[in-house]
Amino acid sequence: MGAVLLPLALQKIENEYLLFGFAGLIALVTFVGLILIPALSSYGRIWEKAAAGVLSLFVLAALLLIGIVFGLAIVYYYNDIAELLG
């Protein structure tokens, strides 16, 4: 009976959620690979690595905030953007 419920549960996930989840995973992997790992490997002492990790989280928060602001601006001005593009 559990094998029957599992495919039904997976079918309820819409494509948009899968795409957003995959995009979020790609963004997280990119952040770790391009920002966090170089910041942590630049320092030798533990407290320096901890400080670099905390500052990297501030960079992540700033990037998220910029993305949210751009996304909200696109949603708010969507009609104007659509008219501008034809």
KEKE-3310 file (N, C-alpha, C; in steps of 0.2 Angstrom, whole numbers, plus 5000, padded with zeros to 4 digits):
npx = (5004:5010:5018:5010:5005:5016:5020:5008:5009:5021:5016:5008:5016:5019:5025:5031:5035:5045:5054:5057:5063:5074:5081:5084:5092:5103:5107:5111:5122:5130:5133:5140:5151:5157:5158:5158:5167:5179:5181:5182:5194:5203:5209:5218:5217:5204:5195:5196:5191:5178:5173:5174:5165:5153:5152:5151:5138:5131:5133:5126:5113:5112:5112:5100:5091:5092:5088:5075:5070:5071:5063:5050:5049:5048:5036:5027:5028:5024:5015:5018:5031:5028:5021:5031:5040:5033)
npy = (4994:5006:5008:5012:5024:5033:5036:5044:5054:5061:5065:5076:5087:5101:5107:5120:5121:5112:5117:5130:5125:5118:5128:5136:5127:5126:5140:5140:5130:5137:5148:5143:5137:5148:5159:5155:5144:5149:5160:5154:5146:5156:5159:5155:5153:5147:5156:5166:5160:5157:5170:5174:5166:5170:5183:5180:5175:5187:5192:5183:5186:5199:5196:5189:5198:5208:5200:5197:5210:5214:5204:5207:5220:5217:5210:5220:5230:5223:5224:5236:5233:5223:5230:5238:5229:5225)
npz = (5000:5003:4993:4983:4987:4986:4972:4969:4978:4973:4961:4964:4965:4957:4941:4942:4955:4956:4947:4953:4965:4960:4954:4965:4972:4963:4964:4977:4977:4969:4976:4987:4981:4974:4983:4997:4999:4994:5003:5015:5013:5012:5024:5039:5053:5065:5070:5061:5050:5054:5055:5042:5036:5043:5037:5024:5024:5026:5013:5006:5011:5006:4992:4991:4995:4985:4974:4977:4978:4964:4958:4964:4958:4945:4945:4949:4939:4928:4917:4911:4907:4898:4888:4884:4878:4868)
capx = (5000:5014:5021:5005:5004:5022:5019:5003:5012:5025:5012:5005:5021:5018:5032:5034:5039:5051:5059:5060:5067:5080:5084:5087:5098:5109:5110:5115:5128:5135:5135:5145:5157:5160:5159:5159:5173:5185:5182:5185:5200:5208:5211:5221:5214:5197:5191:5196:5186:5171:5171:5173:5158:5147:5152:5148:5131:5129:5133:5120:5107:5111:5110:5093:5087:5092:5084:5068:5068:5070:5057:5044:5048:5045:5029:5023:5028:5024:5011:5023:5037:5025:5020:5038:5043:5029)
capy = (5000:5012:5009:5015:5031:5037:5040:5049:5060:5064:5068:5082:5092:5105:5109:5127:5120:5108:5122:5134:5121:5116:5135:5137:5122:5129:5146:5138:5127:5142:5153:5139:5136:5154:5164:5153:5140:5154:5164:5150:5144:5161:5161:5149:5152:5145:5162:5170:5156:5159:5177:5174:5162:5175:5189:5177:5174:5193:5193:5179:5189:5204:5194:5187:5204:5211:5196:5198:5217:5214:5200:5211:5226:5214:5208:5226:5233:5218:5227:5241:5229:5219:5235:5241:5224:5224)
capz = (5000:5004:4986:4979:4989:4985:4966:4970:4982:4969:4955:4966:4964:4951:4938:4944:4962:4954:4944:4958:4969:4956:4953:4972:4973:4959:4967:4984:4975:4966:4982:4991:4977:4972:4988:5004:4999:4993:5009:5021:5012:5012:5031:5042:5060:5066:5071:5055:5045:5057:5053:5035:5035:5045:5032:5018:5025:5025:5006:5004:5012:5001:4986:4991:4995:4978:4970:4979:4975:4957:4957:4965:4953:4938:4946:4950:4933:4923:4912:4908:4904:4892:4883:4882:4874:4862)
cpx = (5004:5017:5016:5004:5010:5022:5014:5005:5017:5022:5009:5010:5020:5025:5035:5038:5045:5057:5062:5065:5074:5084:5088:5093:5104:5112:5114:5122:5133:5137:5141:5151:5161:5162:5161:5166:5179:5186:5184:5192:5206:5212:5213:5218:5207:5193:5190:5191:5179:5169:5170:5166:5152:5147:5149:5140:5127:5128:5127:5114:5106:5109:5103:5089:5087:5088:5077:5065:5067:5064:5051:5043:5046:5038:5025:5023:5027:5020:5015:5028:5034:5024:5026:5041:5039:5024)
cpy = (5006:5014:5013:5023:5036:5040:5045:5055:5064:5067:5074:5088:5095:5106:5115:5125:5116:5113:5127:5131:5119:5123:5137:5133:5124:5135:5144:5135:5132:5147:5149:5139:5143:5159:5160:5149:5145:5158:5160:5148:5149:5162:5154:5148:5151:5151:5166:5167:5157:5166:5178:5171:5167:5180:5186:5176:5181:5195:5189:5183:5195:5202:5192:5193:5208:5207:5197:5205:5217:5210:5204:5217:5223:5213:5215:5230:5229:5221:5232:5238:5226:5224:5237:5236:5222:5218)
cpz = (5000:4997:4981:4981:4987:4978:4966:4973:4977:4963:4957:4965:4957:4948:4940:4951:4961:4951:4949:4963:4966:4955:4960:4974:4969:4962:4973:4982:4973:4972:4986:4987:4975:4977:4995:5004:4999:5000:5014:5020:5012:5019:5034:5049:5060:5066:5065:5050:5047:5055:5046:5033:5037:5040:5026:5018:5024:5017:5003:5005:5008:4995:4985:4991:4988:4973:4971:4977:4968:4955:4958:4960:4947:4939:4946:4943:4927:4916:4908:4904:4898:4887:4880:4877:4868:4864)
residu = (MET:GLY:ALA:VAL:LEU:LEU:PRO:LEU:ALA:LEU:GLN:LYS:ILE:GLU:ASN:GLU:TYR:LEU:LEU:PHE:GLY:PHE:ALA:GLY:LEU:ILE:ALA:LEU:VAL:THR:PHE:VAL:GLY:LEU:ILE:LEU:ILE:PRO:ALA:LEU:SER:SER:TYR:GLY:ARG:ILE:TRP:GLU:LYS:ALA:ALA:ALA:GLY:VAL:LEU:SER:LEU:PHE:VAL:LEU:ALA:ALA:LEU:LEU:LEU:ILE:GLY:ILE:VAL:PHE:GLY:LEU:ALA:ILE:VAL:TYR:TYR:TYR:ASN:ASP:ILE:ALA:GLU:LEU:LEU:GLY)
# end
